[in-house]
Amino acid sequence: MDDWKSKLSNLLASNPDLPTGEDIIVANEDDSKTKKKNRLDITLDRKRAGKTASIISGFSDDDDIKGIAAQLKQKLSVGGSARGGEILIQGDRRNDIAKILSDIGYKTRII
């Protein structure tokens, strides 16, 4: 049972550059880059009184949809809303939305 402990201490003694327990950094599960995110679908809707709107769907329950919608509206300088698990952005801004969402860490698909 102590065999592995002696081997480990010999290894650490012969290689001083190896990290010890205090040097090892474990990624936080809440880190947005390590969190797995769903693919979002971005579609164009023309059924709103003759006006076009970009619809983003596919969010998971733990995503902050209202915060993402506010960020998109501010960066694109357009109006929009977040309801029923979807974000509506006024106008055909599908490519711009895809770029912003990919910068945040989402995978997107324009339909």
C-alpha positions in Angstrom: 0.0 0.0 0.0 2.9 2.4 0.8 4.6 1.4 -2.5 2.8 4.1 -4.5 3.6 6.7 -1.9 7.3 5.9 -2.1 7.2 5.9 -5.9 5.5 9.3 -5.9 8.0 10.8 -3.5 10.9 9.5 -5.6 9.3 11.0 -8.7 8.8 14.4 -7.1 12.3 14.4 -5.7 13.9 13.5 -9.1 11.7 16.1 -11.0 11.4 19.3 -9.0 9.6 21.0 -12.0 6.5 18.9 -11.5 3.5 20.8 -10.0 2.5 20.0 -6.5 -1.0 20.1 -5.2 -0.9 23.8 -4.7 0.2 24.5 -8.2 -2.5 22.6 -10.0 -5.4 24.8 -11.2 -8.7 23.2 -11.7 -11.2 24.9 -14.1 -14.3 26.2 -12.4 -17.5 24.6 -13.6 -19.2 28.0 -13.8 -16.6 29.3 -16.3 -18.6 30.3 -19.4 -16.0 28.9 -21.8 -16.0 25.4 -20.2 -19.8 25.2 -19.9 -21.4 23.2 -22.6 -23.9 25.3 -24.5 -26.5 24.2 -27.0 -26.6 25.2 -30.6 -28.9 28.1 -31.2 -31.0 28.4 -34.4 -31.3 31.9 -35.9 -34.3 32.3 -38.3 -35.9 35.1 -40.2 -39.6 35.9 -39.6 -41.6 38.1 -41.9 -45.0 37.5 -40.4 -45.0 40.6 -38.1 -47.1 43.2 -39.8 -44.8 43.3 -42.9 -41.7 43.8 -40.7 -38.8 41.4 -40.5 -37.5 40.0 -37.3 -34.6 37.6 -36.4 -35.6 34.9 -34.0 -33.1 33.0 -31.8 -34.3 29.7 -30.3 -32.7 26.7 -28.7 -31.8 28.1 -25.3 -31.5 25.8 -22.3 -33.3 26.5 -19.1 -30.2 27.7 -17.3 -29.3 30.4 -19.9 -30.0 34.0 -19.0 -32.2 34.8 -22.0 -33.1 38.3 -20.9 -29.5 39.3 -20.2 -28.4 37.9 -23.6 -31.3 39.7 -25.3 -30.3 43.0 -23.6 -26.7 42.5 -24.7 -27.7 41.8 -28.3 -30.1 44.8 -28.5 -27.4 47.1 -27.1 -24.6 45.9 -29.4 -26.8 46.0 -32.5 -28.7 49.2 -31.6 -32.1 47.6 -32.3 -35.2 46.7 -30.5 -36.3 43.3 -29.5 -37.7 41.1 -26.7 -37.2 37.8 -24.9 -40.2 35.6 -24.4 -41.0 32.0 -24.2 -37.5 30.8 -24.5 -36.8 32.8 -27.7 -35.2 36.1 -28.4 -36.7 38.4 -31.1 -34.4 41.0 -32.6 -36.0 43.6 -35.0 -34.7 43.4 -38.6 -32.6 40.9 -40.6 -29.5 40.9 -38.4 -28.8 37.1 -38.5 -25.1 37.3 -39.4 -24.4 40.0 -36.8 -26.3 38.0 -34.2 -24.4 34.8 -35.1 -21.0 36.6 -34.6 -22.0 38.1 -31.3 -23.3 34.8 -29.9 -20.2 32.9 -31.1 -18.1 35.5 -29.3 -20.1 34.8 -26.1 -19.5 31.1 -26.6 -22.6 29.7 -28.3 -22.7 27.6 -31.4 -25.1 29.0 -33.9 -26.8 28.0 -37.1 -28.5 30.4 -39.5 -31.7 28.9 -41.0 
